Amino acid sequence: MIDVGSERRGGPPPSVARLYDYALGGKDNYAVDRALFARLSAVYPEYRAFAIANRSFLTYAVREMAHAGIDQFLDLGAGLPTSPSVHETACAVNPDAVVVYVDNDPIVLAHCRALLAPRPGTTVVGRDIRDPAALLADPAVRRALDFTRPIGLLCVAVLHFVAHPEALRVLAEYRAALPTGSAVALSAHVQDPERDDPELQQEGADIGAALSTSIIARTPQQVGELLTGFTIQHPGVVDIAAWRPGVVRTPLWCFAGIGRLEADDPAPDPA
């Protein structure tokens, strides 16, 4: 059981970023995060497998974009640094690749600035991804990225913290700022139709309250809607398990897809 008094006594509250770090086998987490992981695993036993598959999808997407000639990346909701990082993955293909890491978690920013910002070609920006206008106008972003050339937009395991109508609006604004040839990779949790036990749902809500955020589970169709205006790449918007064929054979209840912005892609419907 989580010690809910830990924050009042000066201890850290649980963190989404540190929870994910622990699931990946990282060391940047505390007992409060590990305790919450145990509770989350009772509700969502696939969480650790999801975290690993999600990270694998991210590195795959970056590698594919880099091989396609994209050498600059905007990583929204970057989270705690994990190796291989986006920068390491991109630079393995093109040593001149540049990456802008964006997050609004002070702990994440501190780690990113200590470990990633000193590296050539990396920039760390503290912004809310739900405000594309402010983020894209940030001087550090404008210095790092050339918006006349293709950009790889990464929205991996972050949009399930954003309500669907707002997420559609946010993606449309980022899309409008991207030049032709750009690409986007995203993943977001989907509803498990068989996990409708009221006690499990309440436990999930309690975990969200402990994290001061809630995961918004979409339908697979809604995840696909997030890629409106992009040409969806093979194998489509599918369960993230499908991005690790032969390794994961059961659904992980997170859908992922990669989209490319082509010259003839239709603009999203403003409605």
Secondary structure, 3 states (H helix, E strand, C coil): CCCCCCCCCCCCCCCHHHHHHHHCCCCCCCHHHHHHHHHHHHHCCCHHHHHHHHHHHHHHHHHHHHHCCCCEEEEECCCCCCCCCHHHHHHHHCCCCEEEEEECCHHHHHHHHHHCCCCCCEEEEECCCCCHHHHHHCHHHHHHCCCCCCCEEEEECCHHHCCHHHHHHHHHHHHHHCCCCCEEEEEEEECCCCCCCHHHHHHHHHHHHHCCCCCCCECHHHHHHCCCCCEECCCCCEEHHHHCCCCCCCCCCEEEEEEECCCCCCCCCCC
